[in-house]
Amino acid sequence: MTQVDSQRLAIQGGAPAKQKPDPPMYPGGMAVAEEEEAGVLEVLRAKRLFRYYGPGETASKASQLEAAFAAKKGTDYAVAVTSGTASLVCGLHGIGIGPGDEVIVPAYTWIASASAVVAAGGIPVVAEVDGTLLLDPEDVERKITPYTKAIMPVHMRGAPCRMDALMALAREHGLKVIEDVAQANGGSYQGKPLGSFGDVGCFSLQFNKIITSGEGGMVVTSDESVWKRTNMYHDVIGALQLKYGVDELLCGVNYRMPELLAAVALPQLARLDGLIEDMRQRKKMIKAGIEDVTNRKGIRFREMADAEGDTAICTVFFMDSAEKAASAAEALRAENIGAGTLYSPDEIDYHVYAHWVPIMNQRVWAEGGGPWRWAKREIEYRQDMCPRSLDLLGRAVHLNVSPLLTNEDVEETVEGLNKVLEELG
Ligand SMILES: Cc1ncc(COP(=O)(O)O)c(C=O)c1O
């Protein structure tokens, strides 16, 4: 290969900087090993497939997982459920969200955050994200009405929200806080685990999350009454077993976590810190390797409310325009670097409110408008209601940081980024 060839962008016919594509971005999923196998076999051999009983005397894996999760997050309670969405629905019931209650959600989050509000009978109100790509406390304040009951900070793409400002707002206005930690399990803000700030914290263990049992979720709280309510909602049998007074019982459904999932999630939880350490190390190297070109070109990295608490699952930087971001991402992909932008009006992506079609159109299963029929004021969703979020997300270039990237992969990633940003930045 000539010097000229290696400097030429791969998209223009040069040699790709990276020899092979990124490893699959399933941090915990790719780490599944003997411990997960042993846990599953243990459950199967004991025929203890259900958390509350089985033929033998073995302990429930779901109960063990709850205890381990609560200990890890520093909360008094945890409730294991079947998905992240289930954790949000149960958590929303736990904090008492009901018909017509407004819940403020960010413009950038997986649609499940908003549809869980709808499932609980609440009304999602969408607020802007700021340079962190997370809930902007100033816009949250503007969106508070007499009907607002809760704020849902979502720690998207691994990074912590501005929890100080959001908790202060919640206190000032008497609002509940439900944290969606689906994408930032193991992250923290000022040294405190994400999920332990709000009245309730909700996690997903779905396959592309940092740790996984394929599907699964967890609710954490330190408020006994929130725990009781969450528990009753997620499990009628459990509620009865906990022997609440008949007067205390509320209608519940069934989102109980199966033992087989808990058997996988337990060793995964033990892997969490190691995975995050590996991603942090790689992200640090990538950022350091492109600092010179980003400084010279005035390319800004995504802001961090607390960089120490970032789980480092990705690196994000902003270009001057959406066109430049799209070109840079395309050029990076040609270098074998799995890059993308975070919003395009033409590509359906349920992570951005403008594409939440059923929410935007207030379409649910019941005829007559679902929870919106209980709205205490007129609710309207418009494509352009959060213009700053769309601008930031459209200009963002996003790269996964897999814990499986080798030193060579990282070096080649840095080389490719330098090549592309030098030319297109
Ligand atoms: C931010 C966010 N919230 C909620 C969810 C829902 O989790 P699950 O897919 O486990 O229902 C996800 C993931 O899919 C997510 O990314």
The ligand as a Tripos MOL2 file, in Angstrom:
@<TRIPOS>MOLECULE
LIG
   16    16     1     0     0
SMALL
NO_CHARGES

@<TRIPOS>ATOM
      1 C1        -34.1690    4.1130   26.8520 C.3       1 LIG1
      2 C2        -34.9580    2.8450   26.8110 C.ar      1 LIG1
      3 N1        -36.0460    2.7240   27.5760 N.ar      1 LIG1
      4 C3        -36.7640    1.6010   27.6020 C.ar      1 LIG1
      5 C4        -36.4210    0.5180   26.8330 C.ar      1 LIG1
      6 C5        -37.2970   -0.6930   26.8500 C.3       1 LIG1
      7 O1        -36.6420   -1.8410   27.2530 O.3       1 LIG1
      8 P1        -37.1380   -3.2810   26.7440 P.3       1 LIG1
      9 O2        -36.7730   -3.4100   25.3140 O.co2     1 LIG1
     10 O3        -36.4150   -4.2290   27.6270 O.co2     1 LIG1
     11 O4        -38.6150   -3.3300   26.9700 O.co2     1 LIG1
     12 C6        -35.2700    0.5810   26.0300 C.ar      1 LIG1
     13 C7        -34.7560   -0.5390   25.2240 C.2       1 LIG1
     14 O5        -35.2000   -1.1860   24.4320 O.2       1 LIG1
     15 C8        -34.5260    1.7850   26.0040 C.ar      1 LIG1
     16 O6        -33.4590    1.9060   25.2310 O.3       1 LIG1
@<TRIPOS>BOND
     1     1     2 1
     2     2     3 ar
     3     2    15 ar
     4     3     4 ar
     5     4     5 ar
     6     5     6 1
     7     5    12 ar
     8     6     7 1
     9     7     8 1
    10     8     9 2
    11     8    10 1
    12     8    11 1
    13    12    13 1
    14    12    15 ar
    15    13    14 2
    16    15    16 1
@<TRIPOS>SUBSTRUCTURE
     1 LIG1         1 GROUP 0 **** ****
